[in-house]
Amino acid sequence: MKKNKLIILLKVVIPVILFYLIINQLFFIGCIESGSMEPTIQKGALTISNKLAYKKYTPERGDIIIFKGENGESIVKRIIGLPGDKISFIDGYVYVNNKRLVEPYLSSEVKSYSSEKFNVPSGCYFVLGDNRQKSNDSRYMKNSYVDEKAIIGRAFYCFNGLNWGTELTKYKEK
């Protein structure tokens, strides 16, 4: 009888634990608790992020990232500014290095406001939520920049309510 339990342990429990450990090293799965990324990612959606995305490549403008916030919470936002960029806001639009940023993922009525100008330091990123009026992002955070060491991964898929899922396509600048 003890031999059967040991065999079950070896055949079932250990593979399940190994599978969990491997998945946990590759992906971050989290529930979105705010509406700051709407309409791209709805409040209550489940996101899947690739933890290895930035082991070989550097984050790019437009990437949706998951990062550790100042209080250790997991936060999802979109990268707007890269290291060395100068970010400003004019008439509700985002300017990167004095050029208006084209943001096809936003609805036309979304405006971005801030009276401050930001110079993104080396090794850091400037992030904004897609729902600019309801996003506690780089414009308002105590430390305006996300250190590259705080990035958990790149979000690539989300499950919004009753919808089976949405691939978070990678935005490319033109």
C-alpha positions in Angstrom: 0.0 0.0 0.0 2.8 2.4 0.8 4.5 1.6 -2.4 1.3 2.5 -4.4 1.2 5.9 -2.6 4.8 6.5 -3.4 4.2 5.7 -7.1 1.2 8.1 -7.1 3.4 10.8 -5.5 6.1 10.3 -8.1 3.7 10.1 -11.1 1.2 12.8 -10.2 2.2 15.2 -7.5 5.8 15.8 -8.4 5.1 16.6 -12.1 2.3 19.0 -11.0 4.7 20.8 -8.7 7.4 20.9 -11.4 4.9 22.2 -14.0 3.8 24.9 -11.5 7.4 25.9 -10.8 8.3 26.1 -14.5 5.2 28.1 -15.4 5.9 30.5 -12.5 9.4 31.2 -13.8 8.1 31.9 -17.4 4.8 33.7 -16.8 3.2 36.2 -14.5 -0.6 35.9 -14.2 -2.4 38.7 -12.5 -5.8 40.3 -12.1 -6.2 44.0 -13.1 -7.6 45.9 -10.2 -8.1 49.3 -11.7 -9.6 50.8 -14.9 -6.4 52.7 -15.7 -5.7 50.6 -18.9 -9.3 50.7 -20.3 -10.4 50.1 -22.9 -7.3 48.0 -23.8 -7.5 46.0 -20.6 -10.7 46.1 -18.6 -10.9 46.2 -14.8 -11.1 42.7 -13.5 -9.3 41.2 -16.5 -6.7 38.5 -16.1 -3.4 39.1 -17.8 -0.6 36.9 -18.8 2.9 38.4 -18.9 6.1 37.0 -20.3 8.8 37.2 -17.5 11.5 36.4 -20.0 10.6 39.1 -22.6 13.3 41.5 -21.5 16.1 39.0 -20.7 17.2 39.2 -24.4 15.4 42.3 -25.6 15.0 45.8 -24.1 11.5 47.3 -23.5 10.1 49.3 -26.4 7.8 52.3 -26.5 4.2 51.0 -26.6 4.9 47.8 -24.7 2.4 47.0 -21.9 4.4 46.0 -18.9 3.8 44.6 -15.4 6.1 46.1 -12.8 6.5 46.3 -9.0 5.2 49.5 -7.6 6.6 51.6 -4.8 4.6 49.5 -2.2 5.4 46.2 -3.8 2.1 45.9 -5.7 2.0 44.7 -9.3 1.1 47.5 -11.7 0.2 47.4 -15.4 1.0 50.4 -17.7 2.2 51.2 -21.2 5.8 52.4 -21.8 5.8 55.9 -23.3 9.3 57.1 -22.6 12.6 55.3 -23.0 15.9 56.1 -21.3 17.1 59.5 -22.5 13.7 60.6 -23.8 12.2 64.0 -22.9 8.4 63.8 -22.3 6.1 66.8 -22.3 2.4 67.5 -22.7 0.9 70.1 -25.0 -2.9 70.7 -25.6 -3.7 67.2 -24.2 -1.1 65.4 -26.4 2.0 63.5 -25.4 5.3 64.7 -27.0 8.4 62.6 -26.9 11.6 64.5 -27.8 9.5 67.4 -29.1 7.6 65.2 -31.5 3.9 64.4 -31.0 3.4 60.7 -30.1 1.0 58.9 -32.3 -1.1 56.6 -30.1 -3.5 54.4 -32.2 -4.4 52.4 -29.1 -6.2 55.4 -27.6 -9.7 56.6 -28.5 -9.7 60.0 -30.1 -11.2 61.8 -27.1 -8.5 60.7 -24.7 -6.4 63.7 -23.6 -3.1 63.6 -21.6 -2.4 66.5 -19.3 0.6 67.4 -17.1 2.3 70.8 -16.6 5.6 69.0 -15.8 8.3 68.0 -18.3 10.1 64.7 -17.7 13.6 63.6 -18.6 13.8 59.8 -18.5 17.0 58.7 -16.7 19.2 55.9 -17.9 17.8 52.4 -16.9 14.3 53.8 -16.4 11.0 54.1 -18.3 8.1 56.6 -18.3 4.7 54.9 -18.2 1.1 56.0 -18.7 -2.2 54.2 -18.5 -4.4 54.1 -21.6 -7.3 55.7 -19.5 -5.3 58.9 -18.9 -8.0 60.6 -16.7 -8.1 57.6 -14.3 -4.5 56.5 -14.2 -2.0 56.9 -11.4 1.0 56.8 -13.7 4.5 58.4 -14.2 2.8 61.8 -14.1 1.7 61.3 -10.5 3.9 58.6 -9.0 6.3 59.5 -6.2 9.2 58.3 -8.4 8.1 59.2 -11.9 10.2 56.5 -13.6 10.0 52.7 -13.6 13.4 51.2 -13.0 14.2 48.4 -15.4 14.9 46.2 -12.4 11.2 46.6 -11.3 9.8 45.3 -14.5 8.3 41.8 -14.1 7.4 41.2 -17.7 5.6 42.2 -20.9 1.8 41.6 -20.9 0.9 39.7 -24.0 -2.6 38.3 -23.4 -5.7 39.2 -21.3 -9.0 37.6 -20.5 -11.7 40.3 -20.3 -14.8 39.1 -18.6 -16.9 36.9 -20.8 -14.6 37.3 -23.8 -12.3 34.3 -24.2 -9.2 36.5 -24.5 -7.5 39.3 -26.3 -3.9 39.2 -27.6 -2.2 42.4 -26.6 -0.5 43.2 -29.9 2.8 44.8 -29.9 2.5 48.5 -30.9 5.1 49.5 -33.4 6.1 53.2 -34.1 5.9 54.3 -37.7 
